[in-house]
Amino acid sequence: MLQSGLPNKLWDYALQFASTSYSATASAPMLPYELDARKRPLPQFVGKSKQTAWEAHHAGEPFPGPVQPFGRLVYHRSQDVHPLDPSTVPGLFMGWRIEHGIRYRGILTILKYEDARTKGVRPEHLIYVPEQEVYFPKSVEFPFAIAREKAIGSLEDVPQPAAAGALEDDPQWPSESREAKPQRF
């Protein structure tokens, strides 16, 4: 969470991420009846002692999803862009969608970068994207952490996203009431 620079209100998503990544990488726990008096695995449980918790639950199958850090910059395919714009947009990797039965079916949880940057970090800015439509750049970057470090280094406040409706009050953005009336000649 600290590494990503994301706000603390996303702790529940960070907890889900940590739980899944821990089960995909940590050794499976050995239960007392699976060990002998010297705390070594019994012969029938030696295989389990060499597996992760995910593999033990899924009959030896390794975790199929990408193991990437929480909150890192990714690019994903978007249907919401103008036809002349690039079809990929930036996002932040928030983890994997785990379904009933602890099943991962190739769907990633992504925080829409532009919405989080301009409107604030909210659960409605999370989307589910198929793994095939997400690109992880080789260099790992955390945009929110970079912005926070920049603000701390310059002794400025950490920039907060504009509140909803703030653009309506901005004189640079014409509203219906401020639009120029057509002149008759």
Sequence and secondary structure as in RCSB ss.txt:
>XXXX:A:sequence
MLQSGLPNKLWDYALQFASTSYSATASAPMLPYELDARKRPLPQFVGKSKQTAWEAHHAGEPFPGPVQPFGRLVY
HRSQDVHPLDPSTVPGLFMGWRIEHGIRYRGILTILKYEDARTKGVRPEHLIYVPEQEVYFPKSVEFPFAIAREK
AIGSLEDVPQPAAAGALEDDPQWPSESREAKPQRF
>XXXX:A:secstr
 TTTT  GGGHHHHHHHHHHHHHHHSB    GGGB TTS B GGGHHHHTSBHHHHHTTT    S    TT EEE
EE SSS TTS SEEEEEEEEEEEETTTEEEEEEEEEEHHHHHHH   GGGEEEEEGGGEE  SS   HHHHHHHH
HHHTT        TTGGGG TTS  TTTS      
